[in-house]
Amino acid sequence: MRGGVTTITGAIPVLEDDGDRSEAHLPSREELAASRGRVTALVIAVLTTLSAIGPLATDMYIPAFPEVTSDLGTTAARMQLTLTAFFVGSAIGQVVAGPFSDRVGRRVPLIVGIVLCLVGSIGCMLAPTADMLLIMRTLQGIGGGFGMVLGRAVLIDMTDGPELFRTMNLMQGIGGIAPIVAPLLGGLILLVGQWREVFAVIAVMSLISLIGALVLIPESLPPSRRHSGGFRTFLRNCRTLLGRPVFVAYLLVNAFSAFALMAYVSASSFVVQSMLGFSATTYSVLFAINSLGMMAASLISARLTGSVHPRSLIRVGLVIVSLASLALLIGTLFLGTPAWIVIPAFFLIVAPQGLIFGNGGGLASAQAKEFAGTGSAMLGLGFSFAASFAAPLVGLGGTGTAVPMAIVMVAGIAISWLAFLMARHTPADVY
């Protein structure tokens, strides 16, 4: 791959230099031939595990929020900061890992990232205080960011043509399954153990990934293809894209839809379990159903984009999420947060995101064709930072009210609407 960032939809971008490269940096036929044929089922298993650790480390932990809050003697707002810490750490890991690996190769940074995730997971498991948990979650996020970026970078280095698309689709499928399985697995662990065992399972997964990387994953980036200008080029292209209003508009559509979605992710366990009285297992099932709805909407969107403009699909998604968010706000303010409003509203807030994220990202990327990688990186970082700010805002009201969550949802989707309207059809709105 020459320059740019190679991504999977909804995945973290792999940063590489968008600038011109000399022919000396291009892979030779011998190098490409040596790289191919080594992607065995075990290698794919290791790489897909790396890509899944991030969502697993986030969603497995959510059903345990009430228990952790009680055990560490902290507040809901403090607990939701642990989500923020993970996302901030993940964003740092994503930005650092790509340029660093472009300079020194993939294998060493990959192993370093897995070790950081392993140490962070063990630290979370043993954390005696909420402050220590915050520190360890940040470390875990940095390691997870390294793993998500570099797992895909190794795959891109080692494959091309039909094999690349086959393995990428396999990894994307697992990435979609992980957020669904994670809360169910977390709920099952809580049936037989405590919240610390959740982090123990993530630590075991990290250890297995480390062994797999040491034994099975070779250095995939030859010295002749390494360079040191990736991050500088990334920053220069970011400045260029920030001067393009249509790109910025669709970036904000996605970022603030993520802002609304993270309000659900960070507070729904408290609402469903502490306020409505459902069990952790029931919450995990509901979370999985909502995630399946978002996956189904994404698949429907993929089939419709050949005949329906992506803006129309985004509009439908925004309308549904807006109505559901307003219904949830009314229910929490005036009706005592009844389950018959909360449960359907959660589904109708989560599932239509499948109509928004992919289409918003695609329309933004159309404004960055000459350096699409940088555009994809900015979309990923916008998503991460918006999600990071939503969690602490939701926690301001504690565990006894869902009003802050509903307000954050309504505010996020309102800003998404404003950005969507800012990106009206123009000659630059290429599709």
Phi and psi in degrees as a GROMACS rama.xvg file:
@    title "Ramachandran Plot"
@    xaxis  label "Phi"
@    yaxis  label "Psi"
@TYPE xy
-99.5945  124.728  ARG-2
54.6042  176.016  GLY-3
75.2625  -164.354  GLY-4
-127.379  130.504  VAL-5
-99.9984  129.26  THR-6
-133.53  163.736  THR-7
-109.509  147.587  ILE-8
-54.8423  127.532  THR-9
79.1618  2.08826  GLY-10
-103.03  174.216  ALA-11
-84.0518  136.607  ILE-12
-73.9326  152.722  PRO-13
-102.358  116.029  VAL-14
-81.3983  129.021  LEU-15
-141.456  165.173  GLU-16
-68.0308  126.548  ASP-17
-88.9736  -5.27122  ASP-18
-77.8798  174.032  GLY-19
-69.0379  142.857  ASP-20
-116.184  147.805  ARG-21
-76.997  160.855  SER-22
-61.4255  -23.7755  GLU-23
-64.5599  -21.9033  ALA-24
-90.4823  -8.38774  HIS-25
-81.1145  146.536  LEU-26
-69.3417  139.467  PRO-27
-79.2124  166.271  SER-28
-59.0675  -38.5161  ARG-29
-65.2294  -40.6827  GLU-30
-65.7369  -42.8507  GLU-31
-63.9399  -42.6378  LEU-32
-62.4335  -38.1271  ALA-33
-69.1652  -28.5168  ALA-34
-79.0578  -27.1071  SER-35
-83.0165  159.349  ARG-36
83.263  2.02189  GLY-37
-105.925  0.802168  ARG-38
-88.2578  82.3455  VAL-39
-81.9892  173.411  THR-40
-60.0244  -35.6151  ALA-41
-67.7987  -39.6428  LEU-42
-62.3369  -45.319  VAL-43
-60.7959  -40.0225  ILE-44
-61.2645  -42.3299  ALA-45
-64.1573  -45.9974  VAL-46
-66.8431  -38.3645  LEU-47
-70.0735  -34.1898  THR-48
-62.6365  -41.3561  THR-49
-60.879  -41.7967  LEU-50
-70.0987  -23.6641  SER-51
-90.3382  -17.1404  ALA-52
-61.0037  -38.9105  ILE-53
-57.5988  -59.3116  GLY-54
-63.4462  -33.1141  PRO-55
-65.6134  -42.1047  LEU-56
-65.8731  -22.8997  ALA-57
-87.5603  -54.2708  THR-58
-82.9131  -27.0527  ASP-59
-63.569  -29.2014  MET-60
-84.4359  -22.0516  TYR-61
-62.2524  -44.375  ILE-62
-61.1167  -18.2648  PRO-63
-89.2701  -0.560446  ALA-64
-52.036  -52.1894  PHE-65
-59.427  -40.0108  PRO-66
-67.2655  -42.8327  GLU-67
-64.7997  -41.3552  VAL-68
-57.377  -44.3849  THR-69
-70.3273  -44.6163  SER-70
-64.9861  -39.8105  ASP-71
-92.1041  0.339624  LEU-72
60.8026  42.9999  GLY-73
-118.721  -166.904  THR-74
-112.92  165.352  THR-75
-61.6787  -39.9383  ALA-76
-62.1162  -39.9518  ALA-77
-66.313  -38.9743  ARG-78
-66.0129  -39.5898  MET-79
-70.3105  -21.9079  GLN-80
-65.2734  -23.3095  LEU-81
-68.423  -28.2849  THR-82
-68.5494  -45.05  LEU-83
-58.3079  -44.4535  THR-84
-58.9657  -41.6768  ALA-85
-65.7469  -44.4238  PHE-86
-67.474  -39.4509  PHE-87
-63.177  -45.4848  VAL-88
-60.6851  -41.3961  GLY-89
-62.8089  -41.9987  SER-90
-62.3055  -42.2297  ALA-91
-60.7198  -46.1314  ILE-92
-61.4703  -39.0263  GLY-93
-64.3218  -45.0158  GLN-94
-69.2489  -37.6815  VAL-95
-77.2284  -40.5529  VAL-96
-63.1994  -44.2317  ALA-97
-61.6532  -59.232  GLY-98
-60.5968  -37.6777  PRO-99
-62.8987  -43.2955  PHE-100
-72.0898  -28.5968  SER-101
-62.1605  -28.4469  ASP-102
-87.4078  -41.2708  ARG-103
-112.945  -4.62242  VAL-104
102.4  169.794  GLY-105
-87.4222  -36.8963  ARG-106
-64.0753  -49.7249  ARG-107
-63.5536  -49.639  VAL-108
-61.3136  -34.5561  PRO-109
-62.0192  -47.1998  LEU-110
-65.8382  -40.859  ILE-111
-59.2551  -44.4888  VAL-112
-61.7019  -43.3464  GLY-113
-64.456  -39.8399  ILE-114
-62.7917  -42.3733  VAL-115
-60.835  -42.4767  LEU-116
-64.6588  -40.3522  CYS-117
-63.6683  -48.2965  LEU-118
-62.899  -43.0231  VAL-119
-62.4862  -39.1161  GLY-120
-66.5362  -43.3246  SER-121
-63.8164  -41.0972  ILE-122
-61.7553  -40.4396  GLY-123
-62.4441  -42.5515  CYS-124
-60.7126  -36.2071  MET-125
-98.8309  -1.16612  LEU-126
-56.5133  123.612  ALA-127
-86.0073  -17.2615  PRO-128
-137.597  164.897  THR-129
-65.9504  -34.67  ALA-130
-63.1251  -44.1618  ASP-131
-65.2913  -37.3624  MET-132
-61.6623  -40.8549  LEU-133
-59.8487  -44.9707  LEU-134
-63.1987  -45.4486  ILE-135
-69.8642  -32.798  MET-136
-66.7502  -36.4292  ARG-137
-63.131  -45.01  THR-138
-62.9017  -42.283  LEU-139
-60.8927  -39.9514  GLN-140
-65.8018  -40.8293  GLY-141
-60.4069  -47.468  ILE-142
-62.6788  -40.1972  GLY-143
-64.248  -37.6926  GLY-144
-63.1727  -42.1946  GLY-145
-57.971  -48.5506  PHE-146
-62.8826  -43.0699  GLY-147
-64.7464  -41.2241  MET-148
-70.6468  -49.6693  VAL-149
-78.1412  -27.3038  LEU-150
-59.1327  -43.1281  GLY-151
-73.9862  -34.0487  ARG-152
-62.9945  -41.6835  ALA-153
-60.615  -44.4562  VAL-154
-61.3494  -42.5585  LEU-155
-65.2649  -39.2339  ILE-156
-63.439  -36.4765  ASP-157
-92.6879  -11.5961  MET-158
-133.769  164.142  THR-159
-157.165  173.484  ASP-160
62.3341  -145.766  GLY-161
-59.56  -34.1565  PRO-162
-65.1916  -39.0184  GLU-163
-60.7712  -47.5066  LEU-164
-66.6754  -37.0991  PHE-165
-63.01  -48.6117  ARG-166
-71.644  -35.2246  THR-167
-62.0457  -43.2291  MET-168
-63.5373  -37.076  ASN-169
-63.0219  -45.3811  LEU-170
-66.0191  -37.931  MET-171
-64.2231  -40.0732  GLN-172
-60.9209  -43.7272  GLY-173
-66.8281  -38.1378  ILE-174
-61.0857  -33.7157  GLY-175
-75.1064  -29.9122  GLY-176
-76.1401  -34.7621  ILE-177
-55.5963  -47.6888  ALA-178
-64.131  -23.1456  PRO-179
-79.9393  -44.3596  ILE-180
-72.7491  -33.5203  VAL-181
-56.7921  -53.067  ALA-182
-65.7762  -32.1736  PRO-183
-63.3086  -46.0064  LEU-184
-62.7917  -42.3699  LEU-185
-61.0095  -42.0774  GLY-186
-63.8968  -39.1432  GLY-187
-65.6506  -40.398  LEU-188
-61.6785  -39.7753  ILE-189
-68.5675  -21.049  LEU-190
-69.2735  -31.6777  LEU-191
-112.568  -9.86459  VAL-192
-147.421  -158.908  GLY-193
-117.325  179.34  GLN-194
-62.3082  -28.1352  TRP-195
-65.9169  -28.9602  ARG-196
-66.888  -26.2388  GLU-197
-60.8784  -46.4419  VAL-198
-70.4965  -28.2085  PHE-199
-63.5639  -40.2964  ALA-200
-64.6269  -41.7891  VAL-201
-64.0829  -37.2856  ILE-202
-64.7429  -40.7726  ALA-203
-63.4512  -42.5928  VAL-204
-60.5107  -41.362  MET-205
-64.1855  -40.9298  SER-206
-64.3572  -42.589  LEU-207
-62.0116  -41.2723  ILE-208
-63.4816  -39.2426  SER-209
-63.3767  -46.5516  LEU-210
-62.0672  -43.774  ILE-211
-61.7883  -41.8675  GLY-212
-65.5308  -41.8948  ALA-213
-64.5151  -37.4028  LEU-214
-89.3635  -36.4951  VAL-215
-111.585  -25.5933  LEU-216
-95.8259  114.998  ILE-217
-82.9659  172.475  PRO-218
-70.5963  119.032  GLU-219
-100.777  -8.44692  SER-220
-113.387  102.588  LEU-221
-62.6576  153.293  PRO-222
-54.0638  -32.6008  PRO-223
-67.4242  -16.8896  SER-224
-103.192  3.14748  ARG-225
-87.513  152.386  ARG-226
-155.83  172.428  HIS-227
-120.728  6.23826  SER-228
-101.474  7.54258  GLY-229
-59.8548  -48.7329  GLY-230
-70.714  -37.4903  PHE-231
-61.9559  -43.5196  ARG-232
-64.318  -40.0462  THR-233
-57.506  -46.8518  PHE-234
-65.4605  -39.7879  LEU-235
-63.7785  -43.8054  ARG-236
-69.2189  -31.3895  ASN-237
-60.1369  -43.654  CYS-238
-61.7461  -39.3189  ARG-239
-63.014  -46.8098  THR-240
-67.7936  -32.7709  LEU-241
-66.8281  -14.805  LEU-242
-89.0374  4.25521  GLY-243
-108.795  105.504  ARG-244
-58.5925  -38.5173  PRO-245
-66.8562  -41.2912  VAL-246
-60.6785  -47.5466  PHE-247
-61.6088  -37.7533  VAL-248
-62.7621  -48.4499  ALA-249
-70.8075  -31.2254  TYR-250
-59.7995  -43.1768  LEU-251
-69.9144  -34.5521  LEU-252
-55.7288  -49.4025  VAL-253
-68.889  -43.7772  ASN-254
-61.8388  -44.0387  ALA-255
-84.3535  -17.3667  PHE-256
-68.4385  -39.4119  SER-257
-64.0521  -35.7435  ALA-258
-57.6864  -46.7421  PHE-259
-67.0335  -41.4006  ALA-260
-63.702  -39.5703  LEU-261
-69.3683  -25.2139  MET-262
-59.9086  -41.3566  ALA-263
-64.5817  -48.3161  TYR-264
-60.8307  -41.6399  VAL-265
-81.3996  -24.1648  SER-266
-115.956  -14.6723  ALA-267
-62.9327  -32.0661  SER-268
-65.3906  -39.0346  SER-269
-66.7265  -42.302  PHE-270
-65.4587  -49.0544  VAL-271
-70.6662  -40.7214  VAL-272
-89.1926  -54.581  GLN-273
-75.3746  -37.7971  SER-274
-91.73  -41.8392  MET-275
-93.6164  -14.4375  LEU-276
84.1119  15.3143  GLY-277
-81.4904  160.116  PHE-278
-80.1149  167.053  SER-279
-62.6183  -35.7702  ALA-280
-66.64  -43.335  THR-281
-62.0734  -42.5729  THR-282
-59.8151  -42.7189  TYR-283
-62.1102  -39.4325  SER-284
-64.3716  -44.8159  VAL-285
-62.4469  -41.0527  LEU-286
-61.1221  -42.4602  PHE-287
-64.9974  -40.3582  ALA-288
-62.5444  -43.1552  ILE-289
-64.1557  -39.7318  ASN-290
-65.5685  -39.4425  SER-291
-61.7877  -37.6654  LEU-292
-60.9776  -40.6257  GLY-293
-67.9636  -39.4922  MET-294
-61.8828  -43.3867  MET-295
-63.2097  -41.2693  ALA-296
-63.2295  -37.5131  ALA-297
-63.1638  -42.0119  SER-298
-66.9937  -41.3477  LEU-299
-62.0722  -42.4816  ILE-300
-60.8272  -41.3381  SER-301
-61.4945  -35.8653  ALA-302
-75.6396  -29.2898  ARG-303
-87.0599  -20.0551  LEU-304
-64.3578  -16.2266  THR-305
-71.7512  -23.7482  GLY-306
-123.308  -13.7385  SER-307
-121.923  132.677  VAL-308
-64.8799  139.141  HIS-309
-54.9375  -33.2979  PRO-310
-60.7732  -36.8649  ARG-311
-65.7764  -39.5039  SER-312
-67.2409  -41.4349  LEU-313
-60.0565  -43.2462  ILE-314
-59.5804  -43.5301  ARG-315
-61.2159  -45.763  VAL-316
-60.3446  -43.8835  GLY-317
-65.3026  -38.65  LEU-318
-62.3802  -47.1762  VAL-319
-64.5166  -46.8721  ILE-320
-63.5948  -37.946  VAL-321
-62.855  -47.795  SER-322
-63.2469  -41.8755  LEU-323
-66.5011  -40.0071  ALA-324
-65.5458  -42.2842  SER-325
-64.89  -40.267  LEU-326
-61.9138  -40.8704  ALA-327
-65.0995  -41.1283  LEU-328
-63.9452  -43.8756  LEU-329
-62.5122  -42.8357  ILE-330
-62.8907  -38.3756  GLY-331
-76.6851  -31.8697  THR-332
-79.7684  -38.6271  LEU-333
-122.209  -14.9822  PHE-334
-119.336  7.991  LEU-335
77.1777  24.5039  GLY-336
53.0995  61.415  THR-337
-74.7166  147.651  PRO-338
-62.0579  -32.3472  ALA-339
-69.0885  -16.9281  TRP-340
-96.146  -43.6866  ILE-341
-63.5197  -49.2231  VAL-342
-64.5833  -51.0243  ILE-343
-63.3609  -36.592  PRO-344
-63.7474  -41.5163  ALA-345
-57.6935  -44.8879  PHE-346
-61.936  -43.3141  PHE-347
-78.0592  -10.5488  LEU-348
-87.7951  -35.9227  ILE-349
-84.0776  -52.2525  VAL-350
-57.9307  -45.2451  ALA-351
-67.176  -10.2018  PRO-352
-59.9351  -24.5865  GLN-353
-64.465  -21.5274  GLY-354
-85.5224  -17.5109  LEU-355
-97.6088  -53.0963  ILE-356
-62.0015  -50.4204  PHE-357
-65.3743  -42.7768  GLY-358
-71.9521  -39.1981  ASN-359
-63.0557  -42.7249  GLY-360
-64.4568  -38.6463  GLY-361
-66.6529  -41.8239  GLY-362
-69.8169  -33.3874  LEU-363
-67.081  -42.2745  ALA-364
-64.1318  -27.3747  SER-365
-63.3969  -19.6188  ALA-366
-89.9553  1.25083  GLN-367
-133.271  39.2093  ALA-368
-64.6096  -31.7426  LYS-369
-76.9307  -18.6554  GLU-370
-147.347  67.0715  PHE-371
-60.8523  -28.3691  ALA-372
-62.3424  -45.5772  GLY-373
-62.2252  -40.3908  THR-374
-60.4668  -42.9067  GLY-375
-64.8023  -38.6458  SER-376
-62.1629  -42.7707  ALA-377
-65.4922  -37.6965  MET-378
-61.9087  -43.7538  LEU-379
-63.8508  -42.2297  GLY-380
-69.8841  -37.3454  LEU-381
-60.3106  -41.9212  GLY-382
-60.3925  -47.8785  PHE-383
-64.4806  -44.3192  SER-384
-71.0273  -38.5916  PHE-385
-62.3392  -42.7636  ALA-386
-62.4847  -36.7967  ALA-387
-65.3599  -37.0501  SER-388
-77.7528  -26.9105  PHE-389
-67.194  -42.1899  ALA-390
-58.0682  -50.9253  ALA-391
-66.8673  -30.8894  PRO-392
-64.5219  -40.9019  LEU-393
-63.6821  -34.704  VAL-394
-75.6394  -5.21875  GLY-395
-63.9294  -27.7681  LEU-396
-89.5444  1.22133  GLY-397
75.9346  -159.616  GLY-398
-100.531  0.154277  THR-399
-96.6105  0.321562  GLY-400
-147.496  146.292  THR-401
-102.024  5.83143  ALA-402
-62.5322  -47.1053  VAL-403
-58.7427  -38.608  PRO-404
-60.4373  -46.6295  MET-405
-66.0538  -38.1746  ALA-406
-64.8197  -43.3594  ILE-407
-61.8752  -40.786  VAL-408
-61.1233  -48.6423  MET-409
-63.7912  -42.0312  VAL-410
-63.3665  -44.2063  ALA-411
-61.8367  -45.8236  GLY-412
-72.365  -28.6264  ILE-413
-65.3269  -41.9614  ALA-414
-68.1164  -36.1097  ILE-415
-59.6114  -41.6222  SER-416
-61.8809  -45.1206  TRP-417
-60.3722  -42.9025  LEU-418
-65.8465  -38.8991  ALA-419
-62.1594  -43.199  PHE-420
-68.0471  -30.6047  LEU-421
-65.787  -27.9383  MET-422
-97.2745  50.1799  ALA-423
-61.1173  161.253  ARG-424
-56.2589  123.013  HIS-425
-135.497  168.652  THR-426
-56.1942  -24.8146  PRO-427
-81.6751  -12.5138  ALA-428
-80.1973  77.6051  ASP-429
-80.2308  137.328  VAL-430
